[in-house]
Amino acid sequence: MKNVTAKPTVLVVDDERNIRRTLEMVLDGEGYSVHTAESAEQGLALVDRVGGDILFLDVKLPGIDGLTALPLFRERRPLLQVIMISGHATLHDAVEATRLGAFDFLQKPLDRDRLLITMRNAAEKFELALELSQLRSGSAGFSELVGKSAVMQRLYADIEKVAPSRAFVLIAGESGTGKELIARSIHKLSPRSSGPFIKVNCAAIPSELIESELFGHERGSFTGADRLRRGQFELAHAGTLFLDEIADMSLNAQAKVLRVLQTGEVSRVGSEKVFHVDVRVISATNKDLKRAVERGEFREDLYFRLNVVPLESPPLCERGDDILQLVDHFARQYCRENDLPVKAFAADVLEKLRHYRWPGNVRELKNLVERLIIMGGNPVGLDDLPESINERSPARGWVFDTDETLREFRDRIEREFIIHRLTEEGWNVSRAALSLGIERTNLHKKLKHYGISRTDEPDA
């Protein structure tokens, strides 16, 4: 696939209608996505709604003037490249605009050639600033993880603590929450970052082939073994082996994995030769491993060996405004890949996405954004959303308290729903967690957070 950069989104804030129309016509003709506003106040609301990469900002505006508004725009979008425009500017205005971070200053009437040259230069500056920001993020090890919510900040802190160590890590979380990205971040921040990162999806490999996949095999060791094969433990030497969906590994394979973790010694299937490997194992599961141990489906000794440092990959519904940040991140990604201008999302669409429960987590959101970028309008509107999201509304019978904040309302409804499910399941936490579609450990955290006990049962 060719390396394509999506054209930046352009905002025009000017109280002259003809200037707005001229800029919109010229820039739209060059393939840029353009949004306009006639005042700084409207422009700031526009930035909050659609984002923006390049801003044409008039100096003289009704209400808040351009020079006063400039730092307010930059505060909302630190990478925003601002081009000031004015018909009556002084040298002092130009100097002040530069001091406040403006990229350039254009005089009215606007010259088309000068306008397009300035626009292209600003776009290049934006792309360089974006790339530098991503590199800085990558140097911290979190280039693939997106989100600034409190729960993600705690996760970043835990990753930074455990990454430099040799400790095994067990990542628990629902499907689609990004457990592999967490594992890759740990690897990037570890002393093994220059070594290989090898992923094995234990659920995708037939039980009769898992040992060959992990430990390798000699030629002729079984039917179909027509050549020597190196196993994933061997390939991950001096690096990290990520065992995804570890709960789906057979008991026989679990015993052999435990032996490797204890001794560091591996032998291929069909061979008596033993060799040493230096591998850090990070494992992940979307199932309750403690429960699997109780049922005899997972070895207790292996569980304790893998679970030296447990990490929780949070579900998307608990990550608040990360949803909007992820929408922006994926929209830019898929616009680049499909050589499209960056699309905006209407405010009511973002509101729907923000409050949807996302049972498929980040994976579901990512797939939806890709579909909306390819098939949706610009901006993406409510009609572009699937019915499962667009038609979802509060259930009948919910009581609204006008004094509640949105967070207080969400917490109250979630608490009542958890109690309802617990009551349905006879207060069996494991069954209630399964019916809620969350991990048992996650449900225990919610019970503690909301102070829920059996005395809260409706008939108690």
QUIKANOR-V987762 format. One record per pair of residues at least 12 apart in sequence whose C-alpha atoms are under 8 Angstrom apart, sorted by the first residue. I is the first residue (numbers start at 1). J is the second residue. Records with the same first field share a line. If there is no record, write none. Layout:
I = J / J
This chain:
1 = 337
3 = 336 / 337
4 = 336 / 337 / 338 / 339
5 = 336 / 337 / 339
6 = 332 / 335 / 336 / 339 / 340 / 341 / 342
7 = 31 / 32 / 33 / 123 / 340 / 341 / 342
8 = 32 / 33 / 52 / 53 / 54 / 123 / 341 / 342
9 = 32 / 33 / 34 / 51 / 52 / 53 / 54 / 341 / 342 / 343
10 = 32 / 33 / 34 / 35 / 52 / 53 / 54 / 55 / 56
11 = 34 / 35 / 36 / 37 / 43 / 52 / 53 / 54 / 55 / 56
12 = 24 / 34 / 35 / 36 / 37 / 43 / 55 / 56 / 57
13 = 36 / 37 / 38 / 39 / 40 / 43 / 55 / 56 / 57 / 58
14 = 36 / 37 / 38 / 39 / 56 / 57 / 58 / 61
15 = 37 / 38 / 39 / 58 / 61 / 62
16 = 38
17 = 38
20 = 36
24 = 36
26 = 112
27 = 116
31 = 341
32 = 341
33 = 341 / 342 / 343
39 = 61 / 62 / 63 / 64
40 = 61 / 62 / 63 / 64 / 65 / 66 / 69
41 = 63 / 64
44 = 72 / 73
47 = 73 / 76 / 77
48 = 76
49 = 345 / 346 / 347
50 = 344 / 345 / 346 / 347
51 = 77 / 344
52 = 77 / 80
53 = 77 / 79 / 80 / 81 / 126
54 = 80 / 81 / 82 / 83 / 122 / 123 / 126
55 = 80 / 81 / 82 / 83
56 = 82 / 83 / 84 / 85
57 = 70 / 82 / 83 / 84 / 85
58 = 84 / 85 / 86
59 = 84 / 85 / 86 / 89
60 = 86
66 = 84
67 = 93 / 96 / 97 / 100
70 = 82 / 97 / 100 / 102
71 = 100 / 101
79 = 126 / 129 / 130
80 = 126
81 = 102 / 103 / 122 / 123 / 125 / 126
82 = 101 / 102 / 103 / 104
83 = 102 / 103 / 104 / 105 / 106
84 = 97 / 102 / 103 / 104 / 105 / 106
85 = 105 / 106 / 107 / 108
86 = 106 / 107 / 108
87 = 107 / 108 / 109
88 = 107
89 = 107
103 = 122
104 = 118
140 = 189
141 = 185 / 186 / 188 / 189
142 = 156 / 185
144 = 181 / 185
145 = 181 / 182
146 = 322 / 325 / 326 / 329
147 = 319 / 322 / 325 / 326
148 = 322
149 = 319 / 320 / 321 / 322
150 = 319
151 = 314 / 318 / 319
152 = 314 / 319
155 = 311 / 312 / 313
158 = 311
159 = 182 / 185 / 186
160 = 186 / 189
162 = 186 / 309
163 = 186 / 187 / 189 / 190
164 = 189 / 190 / 191
165 = 190
166 = 280
167 = 280 / 308 / 309
168 = 280 / 281 / 282 / 283 / 305 / 306 / 307 / 308 / 309
169 = 281 / 282 / 283 / 306 / 307 / 308 / 309 / 310 / 311
170 = 282 / 283 / 284 / 285 / 306 / 307 / 308 / 309 / 310 / 311
171 = 183 / 282 / 283 / 284 / 285 / 310 / 311 / 312 / 313
172 = 284 / 285 / 286 / 287 / 310 / 311 / 312 / 313
173 = 284 / 285 / 286 / 287 / 312 / 313 / 314 / 315 / 439
174 = 285 / 286 / 287 / 313 / 314 / 315 / 361 / 437 / 438 / 439
175 = 286 / 360 / 361
176 = 360 / 361 / 362 / 363 / 364
177 = 313 / 314 / 315 / 316 / 361 / 362 / 363
178 = 313 / 362 / 363
179 = 284 / 313
180 = 242 / 244 / 284
182 = 313
183 = 242 / 282
184 = 197
187 = 239 / 240
192 = 238 / 239 / 240
193 = 239
194 = 239
195 = 236 / 237 / 238 / 239 / 240
196 = 235 / 236 / 237 / 238 / 239 / 240
197 = 236 / 239 / 240 / 241 / 242
198 = 232 / 235 / 236 / 239 / 240 / 241 / 242
199 = 241 / 242 / 243 / 244
200 = 232 / 241 / 242 / 243 / 244
201 = 243 / 244 / 245 / 246
202 = 243 / 244 / 245 / 246 / 247 / 248 / 249
203 = 244 / 245 / 246 / 248 / 249
207 = 249 / 250
210 = 249 / 253
211 = 253 / 269
212 = 229 / 231 / 268 / 269
213 = 231 / 232
214 = 231 / 232 / 233
215 = 230 / 231 / 232 / 233 / 234 / 266 / 267 / 268 / 269
216 = 228 / 229 / 230 / 231 / 232 / 234 / 267 / 268 / 269
217 = 229 / 230 / 231 / 268 / 269 / 270 / 271
218 = 268 / 269 / 270 / 271
220 = 270
221 = 269 / 270
222 = 270
230 = 268
231 = 268
233 = 266 / 277 / 279
234 = 266 / 277
236 = 279
237 = 277 / 278 / 279
238 = 277 / 278 / 279 / 280
239 = 278 / 279 / 280
240 = 279 / 280 / 281 / 282
241 = 279 / 280 / 281 / 282
242 = 281 / 282 / 283 / 284
243 = 281 / 282 / 283 / 284
244 = 283 / 284 / 285
245 = 283 / 284 / 285 / 286
246 = 283 / 284 / 285
247 = 285 / 287 / 289 / 292 / 298
251 = 297 / 298 / 299
254 = 298 / 299 / 302
255 = 299 / 302
258 = 301 / 302 / 305
261 = 305
264 = 276 / 277 / 278 / 279
265 = 277
281 = 306
282 = 306
283 = 306
286 = 439
287 = 439
288 = 439 / 440 / 441
289 = 303
315 = 361
316 = 357 / 358 / 361 / 362
317 = 355 / 356 / 357 / 358 / 361
320 = 354
321 = 354
323 = 353 / 354
324 = 350 / 353 / 354
327 = 365 / 366 / 369
330 = 366 / 369 / 370
331 = 343 / 369 / 370 / 373
334 = 370 / 373
335 = 373
338 = 374
343 = 373 / 378 / 379 / 380
344 = 378 / 379 / 380
345 = 378 / 379 / 380 / 381
346 = 379 / 380 / 381 / 382
348 = 381 / 382
349 = 380 / 381 / 382 / 385
352 = 389 / 390
353 = 389
356 = 389
359 = 437
372 = 384 / 385
415 = 450 / 452
418 = 436
419 = 452 / 456 / 457
420 = 457
421 = 435 / 436
423 = 457
427 = 454
429 = 443 / 444
